[in-house]
Amino acid sequence: MRTLQGMRMNVDYMMEQIRTNAINDTFEKFKKADRHYYETSEGGSEVTKLIKELEALGANMEYITEVDLQIRDEVCGL
């Protein structure tokens, strides 16, 4: 027997899964665009757009910044 509370919990779970998948997909795009930006100095607006999307999705921005700095260090040889 399904209850309203059980269905709400299912919806909440599904919404969180969708949000998590969106963060993961956007994060992969961000890493690729960020690396391209540091290698070529092109595509800064794309990186900015992806950062704003990640922020709107509620991603951990401290982690995003750490990854950005790691990519910069790898590309620049630091």
Biotite code that builds the C-alpha atoms (Angstrom):
import biotite.structure as struc

atoms = struc.array([
    struc.Atom([0.000, 0.000, 0.000], chain_id="A", res_id=1, res_name="MET", atom_name="CA", element="C"),
    struc.Atom([1.400, 3.359, -1.031], chain_id="A", res_id=2, res_name="ARG", atom_name="CA", element="C"),
    struc.Atom([1.037, 6.329, 1.215], chain_id="A", res_id=3, res_name="THR", atom_name="CA", element="C"),
    struc.Atom([1.270, 9.975, 0.321], chain_id="A", res_id=4, res_name="LEU", atom_name="CA", element="C"),
    struc.Atom([4.325, 10.287, 2.556], chain_id="A", res_id=5, res_name="GLN", atom_name="CA", element="C"),
    struc.Atom([5.995, 7.351, 0.806], chain_id="A", res_id=6, res_name="GLY", atom_name="CA", element="C"),
    struc.Atom([5.315, 8.853, -2.612], chain_id="A", res_id=7, res_name="MET", atom_name="CA", element="C"),
    struc.Atom([6.724, 12.215, -1.475], chain_id="A", res_id=8, res_name="ARG", atom_name="CA", element="C"),
    struc.Atom([9.855, 10.490, -0.244], chain_id="A", res_id=9, res_name="MET", atom_name="CA", element="C"),
    struc.Atom([10.208, 8.792, -3.647], chain_id="A", res_id=10, res_name="ASN", atom_name="CA", element="C"),
    struc.Atom([9.804, 12.116, -5.432], chain_id="A", res_id=11, res_name="VAL", atom_name="CA", element="C"),
    struc.Atom([12.362, 13.767, -3.123], chain_id="A", res_id=12, res_name="ASP", atom_name="CA", element="C"),
    struc.Atom([14.802, 10.926, -3.758], chain_id="A", res_id=13, res_name="TYR", atom_name="CA", element="C"),
    struc.Atom([14.321, 11.129, -7.526], chain_id="A", res_id=14, res_name="MET", atom_name="CA", element="C"),
    struc.Atom([14.747, 14.912, -7.506], chain_id="A", res_id=15, res_name="MET", atom_name="CA", element="C"),
    struc.Atom([17.992, 14.583, -5.537], chain_id="A", res_id=16, res_name="GLU", atom_name="CA", element="C"),
    struc.Atom([19.244, 11.959, -8.001], chain_id="A", res_id=17, res_name="GLN", atom_name="CA", element="C"),
    struc.Atom([18.435, 14.273, -10.924], chain_id="A", res_id=18, res_name="ILE", atom_name="CA", element="C"),
    struc.Atom([20.257, 17.149, -9.185], chain_id="A", res_id=19, res_name="ARG", atom_name="CA", element="C"),
    struc.Atom([23.278, 14.948, -8.449], chain_id="A", res_id=20, res_name="THR", atom_name="CA", element="C"),
    struc.Atom([23.421, 13.752, -12.060], chain_id="A", res_id=21, res_name="ASN", atom_name="CA", element="C"),
    struc.Atom([23.167, 17.335, -13.314], chain_id="A", res_id=22, res_name="ALA", atom_name="CA", element="C"),
    struc.Atom([26.019, 18.392, -11.017], chain_id="A", res_id=23, res_name="ILE", atom_name="CA", element="C"),
    struc.Atom([28.192, 15.493, -12.173], chain_id="A", res_id=24, res_name="ASN", atom_name="CA", element="C"),
    struc.Atom([27.525, 16.164, -15.865], chain_id="A", res_id=25, res_name="ASP", atom_name="CA", element="C"),
    struc.Atom([28.135, 19.897, -15.510], chain_id="A", res_id=26, res_name="THR", atom_name="CA", element="C"),
    struc.Atom([31.269, 19.259, -13.443], chain_id="A", res_id=27, res_name="PHE", atom_name="CA", element="C"),
    struc.Atom([32.746, 17.071, -16.200], chain_id="A", res_id=28, res_name="GLU", atom_name="CA", element="C"),
    struc.Atom([31.998, 19.783, -18.761], chain_id="A", res_id=29, res_name="LYS", atom_name="CA", element="C"),
    struc.Atom([33.588, 22.338, -16.428], chain_id="A", res_id=30, res_name="PHE", atom_name="CA", element="C"),
    struc.Atom([36.805, 20.339, -16.064], chain_id="A", res_id=31, res_name="LYS", atom_name="CA", element="C"),
    struc.Atom([37.124, 19.953, -19.835], chain_id="A", res_id=32, res_name="LYS", atom_name="CA", element="C"),
    struc.Atom([36.376, 23.648, -20.520], chain_id="A", res_id=33, res_name="ALA", atom_name="CA", element="C"),
    struc.Atom([38.664, 24.770, -17.682], chain_id="A", res_id=34, res_name="ASP", atom_name="CA", element="C"),
    struc.Atom([41.582, 22.733, -19.014], chain_id="A", res_id=35, res_name="ARG", atom_name="CA", element="C"),
    struc.Atom([40.967, 24.134, -22.518], chain_id="A", res_id=36, res_name="HIS", atom_name="CA", element="C"),
    struc.Atom([40.894, 27.658, -21.090], chain_id="A", res_id=37, res_name="TYR", atom_name="CA", element="C"),
    struc.Atom([44.227, 27.265, -19.295], chain_id="A", res_id=38, res_name="TYR", atom_name="CA", element="C"),
    struc.Atom([45.830, 25.644, -22.338], chain_id="A", res_id=39, res_name="GLU", atom_name="CA", element="C"),
    struc.Atom([44.631, 28.170, -24.927], chain_id="A", res_id=40, res_name="THR", atom_name="CA", element="C"),
    struc.Atom([43.309, 31.226, -23.029], chain_id="A", res_id=41, res_name="SER", atom_name="CA", element="C"),
    struc.Atom([40.051, 30.762, -24.966], chain_id="A", res_id=42, res_name="GLU", atom_name="CA", element="C"),
    struc.Atom([36.611, 29.922, -23.649], chain_id="A", res_id=43, res_name="GLY", atom_name="CA", element="C"),
    struc.Atom([36.620, 31.869, -20.404], chain_id="A", res_id=44, res_name="GLY", atom_name="CA", element="C"),
    struc.Atom([32.944, 32.726, -20.819], chain_id="A", res_id=45, res_name="SER", atom_name="CA", element="C"),
    struc.Atom([32.084, 29.017, -21.086], chain_id="A", res_id=46, res_name="GLU", atom_name="CA", element="C"),
    struc.Atom([33.954, 28.293, -17.846], chain_id="A", res_id=47, res_name="VAL", atom_name="CA", element="C"),
    struc.Atom([32.150, 31.163, -16.117], chain_id="A", res_id=48, res_name="THR", atom_name="CA", element="C"),
    struc.Atom([28.785, 29.907, -17.373], chain_id="A", res_id=49, res_name="LYS", atom_name="CA", element="C"),
    struc.Atom([29.484, 26.399, -16.074], chain_id="A", res_id=50, res_name="LEU", atom_name="CA", element="C"),
    struc.Atom([30.606, 27.736, -12.685], chain_id="A", res_id=51, res_name="ILE", atom_name="CA", element="C"),
    struc.Atom([27.333, 29.664, -12.393], chain_id="A", res_id=52, res_name="LYS", atom_name="CA", element="C"),
    struc.Atom([25.378, 26.518, -13.324], chain_id="A", res_id=53, res_name="GLU", atom_name="CA", element="C"),
    struc.Atom([27.231, 24.507, -10.681], chain_id="A", res_id=54, res_name="LEU", atom_name="CA", element="C"),
    struc.Atom([26.539, 27.191, -8.107], chain_id="A", res_id=55, res_name="GLU", atom_name="CA", element="C"),
    struc.Atom([22.837, 27.252, -9.003], chain_id="A", res_id=56, res_name="ALA", atom_name="CA", element="C"),
    struc.Atom([22.693, 23.447, -8.666], chain_id="A", res_id=57, res_name="LEU", atom_name="CA", element="C"),
    struc.Atom([24.153, 23.697, -5.178], chain_id="A", res_id=58, res_name="GLY", atom_name="CA", element="C"),
    struc.Atom([27.541, 22.136, -5.882], chain_id="A", res_id=59, res_name="ALA", atom_name="CA", element="C"),
    struc.Atom([30.339, 22.456, -3.331], chain_id="A", res_id=60, res_name="ASN", atom_name="CA", element="C"),
    struc.Atom([32.055, 25.588, -4.621], chain_id="A", res_id=61, res_name="MET", atom_name="CA", element="C"),
    struc.Atom([35.131, 25.091, -2.439], chain_id="A", res_id=62, res_name="GLU", atom_name="CA", element="C"),
    struc.Atom([35.725, 21.769, -4.181], chain_id="A", res_id=63, res_name="TYR", atom_name="CA", element="C"),
    struc.Atom([35.148, 23.361, -7.607], chain_id="A", res_id=64, res_name="ILE", atom_name="CA", element="C"),
    struc.Atom([37.750, 26.015, -6.774], chain_id="A", res_id=65, res_name="THR", atom_name="CA", element="C"),
    struc.Atom([40.241, 23.365, -5.640], chain_id="A", res_id=66, res_name="GLU", atom_name="CA", element="C"),
    struc.Atom([39.783, 21.444, -8.900], chain_id="A", res_id=67, res_name="VAL", atom_name="CA", element="C"),
    struc.Atom([40.200, 24.655, -10.877], chain_id="A", res_id=68, res_name="ASP", atom_name="CA", element="C"),
    struc.Atom([43.482, 25.383, -9.111], chain_id="A", res_id=69, res_name="LEU", atom_name="CA", element="C"),
    struc.Atom([44.694, 21.795, -9.636], chain_id="A", res_id=70, res_name="GLN", atom_name="CA", element="C"),
    struc.Atom([43.966, 22.022, -13.363], chain_id="A", res_id=71, res_name="ILE", atom_name="CA", element="C"),
    struc.Atom([45.739, 25.387, -13.546], chain_id="A", res_id=72, res_name="ARG", atom_name="CA", element="C"),
    struc.Atom([48.772, 23.976, -11.759], chain_id="A", res_id=73, res_name="ASP", atom_name="CA", element="C"),
    struc.Atom([48.882, 20.895, -14.029], chain_id="A", res_id=74, res_name="GLU", atom_name="CA", element="C"),
    struc.Atom([48.626, 22.928, -17.224], chain_id="A", res_id=75, res_name="VAL", atom_name="CA", element="C"),
    struc.Atom([51.038, 25.652, -16.114], chain_id="A", res_id=76, res_name="CYS", atom_name="CA", element="C"),
    struc.Atom([53.515, 23.139, -14.721], chain_id="A", res_id=77, res_name="GLY", atom_name="CA", element="C"),
    struc.Atom([53.468, 24.375, -11.131], chain_id="A", res_id=78, res_name="LEU", atom_name="CA", element="C"),
])
